[in-house]
């Protein structure tokens, strides 16, 4: 007889994710800041981003399950029924991070890196500086 799953159904996993999301969005991070020429300290609320790590920690804190990696990796094809919901959770998290970065709620640079959205350019510095390569030096007259 196989081992029982801690999260009984994909619908239950989505329900847990929705509870995590509601809790996270309802509990902003309080950031201390200094304002004006007199540097008066104030406290500002900052929206918390959704993260897969946060969801996993939420599940652990609520004694649901300690590790979600088997569900998201579909280990031994034992979690195929969860693939669609795991994809939806990932996309919901990514959407929150990207949109939050685009409107300045979250740090756009970190959001870009977390979601693989950074521009990648290879610069051939050697060609730009016109530095000869080792074989070129030997062929000089």
N, C-alpha and C positions, 0 to 999 in steps of 0.2 A: 504494500500500500504506500502511495506517494506521500511526501510531506505536504501538509496543508499550507496554503499561502496566508501570509499575515493580512494582506489586503485582499479580501474575498473576491471582488469583482472589479473590472475596469471602471464601472460607474461609481463604486465606492472610492476608488483612487481619485476620480475627478471631484467627488464630493469633498475629500480631504484637501485636495488642491484649492478648491474654492474657499474652504474654511481658512487655510493658510493665507490665501490672497486677501481675504477680508480682514484678518487679524493684522497682517503686515501693513496694509494700506490704512488701517485704523490707528496704528501706533507710529507716528512719525518720529524720526530721530531729532533730538533737541541739540542744536549746535550753538555754542557760545560765540558771540561776535562782538566787535567793538565798533561803535558808530560815532561819527562826527569828530570835530577837532579836539574835543575833550576825551575821546575814546571811551564813551559810556558803554558799559557792557550790557548787551541784550541777548536774549535767547530766541532763536528762530527755529521754527519747525521745518524739517526737510523730509520730503516723502521718501519712504524706504523702497528700494527697488526689489523686484522679485528675483530670486536666484534659485537654481536647482539645489544648491547647498543649503539655502535657507529652508526650502521645502523639506529636504531630508532631515535637517535638524528639528524642524517643527514636528515631523512625524515621530522622531525619537523623543522629543520633549513631551509629546502627548501619548507616549508609550504604545504607538501603533506598530512601528518597525524601526530598527536601528539603521538599516542599510537598504537603499532602493536600487543599488547598482544592478542586481539581477533582473529586476523588472525592465529597466531602461536598456540593458544589454541583451535581453531575451536569452539569458543563460540556458544552454542545453535545449533551446526551443520550448522551454517550459512556460514561457510568459508571452507567447504569441498573441493571445487574446488582449494583452495590454499594449501592444505595439502602437495602435492608433491613438490611445489615450496618452501614452508617453510622448508621442510626437506632438500631440496637441498641447501638452504641458510645456514641452520645450519651446514650441512656437509662441505660446502665450508669454513665457518668460522673456524670450528674445524680443517680442513686440513691445513689451513694457520697457525693456532696457533701451531699445532703439528709439522709440518715441520719446521716452524721457530724456535721452541724450540730445535728440534733435531740438527739443524745446527748452533745453537748459536746466531741467530738473536734476539730472545726473550729469556727471562729468562726461562730456562728449568723447574725449580722448580714451577714457577707460572703457566706455560703452563700445566704441569702435573696436578696440583691441579684443575685448571679451567676445565680440560677435564676428571677428574676422573681417571687419569692414575697412581696415586701414588701406590707404594707397601704398602700393609697393613699387618702388622704382629702383632698378639697379643702375648705378652710376659707374661708368668705366672711368675712374679717376685717372688712370694711367694714360688713356687716350686724350682726356681733356687737358692734361698737363704736358702732353707730348713727350713723355718719358720713354726713352728707348728700352726695349727688352734686352736681356742678356745676349741672345743671338745677334741682335742688331748692332750691338757694340762691337762685336768681333768683325762685322762686315764693313766697318767704317774705313775710309781711306784718308 
